[in-house]
Amino acid sequence: MKISILRTFQSQSRVALFVLACPLTAQALDLSTLPNLRLNGFGTVGVTSTDAPADLGFRRDLSQSPNHGGTQVRTDTRLGLQANYEVNPQLELTSQVVLRDHVHGSKPLDSVEWAYVTYRPRDDVAVRIGRTSPDLFLLTDYRNVGFAYPWVRPNVEFYTRLPIYSINGLDAAYEWNLGEARWRIKGFAGGGDAHPTVAAGQPAAKVSLRSGHGAVLTREEHGLTLRASVMSAYVSVQNTEAMAQFVDSLNAVQAVPDATVSSQAQALQTQLGLIPGRSTFSELGFSYDAAPWLFSGEVGLVTGPVTGRNAKSAYLSVGRRFDDVTLYTIAGLTKPSNPAAVAPDWSALGPGTQYLGQIAAAAANAARIDQHSLALGLRWEFHPQMALKVQLDQYWNKHYELDPSAAGGPEANKFRVGTVQLDFIF
């Protein structure tokens, strides 16, 4: 049944009808016989138009296939249902299922975002075990809930850095008051999988995070939220068939009795992300509701031995409420921390090996995100549980040609994305 639903979700016309019909069905359910069960839902029907060069595409995050142009509804459209069952005052069961666009190779189980048990031995302590969210960013727990934030979507430069929506493990949180401020510290451990599209036109690869652990510190006072988080995890990529061919070919080149050629082949493997290693994700963020003004922003850093993944990202948003209408702007950027891959000179080994070096360098650079953006938008909350949004994004992306050395560096590309969407909760 889930497979059938997911296939239906790919059809643009059926998605809109499906998402609009489900809230009405859920509201008709009679839960009076289950007083300890709470059902809540959320959804988005979004129409996105992309004007981009033929070799570029837009996607909300790496778990989606890119939109290479035209009008689509799959980019932002989604439907979620959350169930909470209180066994007793100390024990609660929570699950959340979100139907949204996934790349080919994803499994129906990937739609289960949350499935965990919460135990509260005291009012100020909570322990969760099961499938939860990696609590690294401000919007981690509700980045699928469009109604919860003013924009059409979280900033893509920042939120694509960690494609995993869920981790399997445990976390423990402790809260306390200090003066008028509310503090919260949480530690977590676990791992998870994702199926991001590694580059335009290439199939999805399976990215695994294992032995992950981290901590989050949050402070809230008078509408101001400050937080810092860090996570370390062992990251590996399960090669696709095309990437496996890269591995075999580059391994063969490494065996060449030439130290320079061998080191170049190993460097390309590292930049491609084919060598597993431990990476660290760090974040500082804030949000401030100074009615009628809204401010929020985050900065993040990814470091580790896989140089192709290392990057610095940030965004800043300012909004102004006018009764039930909010006008906003959001600017974001992400910059790779390491130089781009350059195709080595392997012409002495033959044209086939030279072409291999060029393809490997191009594939490594295709996974890099060197981009900044500016968005303007409007949110109209015409109903207590519904909001209409309109947003225009301008992106500047540095795109590398097949042979970066021959091209003389990156080519700057501009593309635009326009979105009209309806967010709702029920």
Buried (B, 14 or more C-beta within 10 A) or exposed (E): EEEEBBEEBEEEEEBBEBBBEBBEEBEEEEEEEEEEEBBBBBBBBBBBBBEBBEEBBBBBBBBBBBBBBEEBBBBBBBBBBBBBBBEEEEEBBBBBBBBBBBBEBBEBEBBBBBBBBBBBEEEEEBBBBBBBBBBBBBBBBBBBBBBBBBBBBBBBBBBBBBBBBBBBBBBBBEBEEEEEEBBBBBEBBBBBBBBBBBBBEBBBBBBBBBEBBBBBEBBBBEEBBBBEBBBBBBBBBEBBEBBEEBBEBBEEBBEBEEEEBBEBBBBBBBBBBBBBBBBBBBBBBBBBBEEEEBBBBBBBBBBBEBBBBBBBBBBBBBBEBEEEEBBBBBBBBBBBBBEBBBBBEBEEBEEEBBBBBBBBBBBBBBBBBBBBBBBEBBBBBEEEEBBBBBBBBEBBBBBBBBBBBEEEEBBEBEBEBBBBBBBBBB
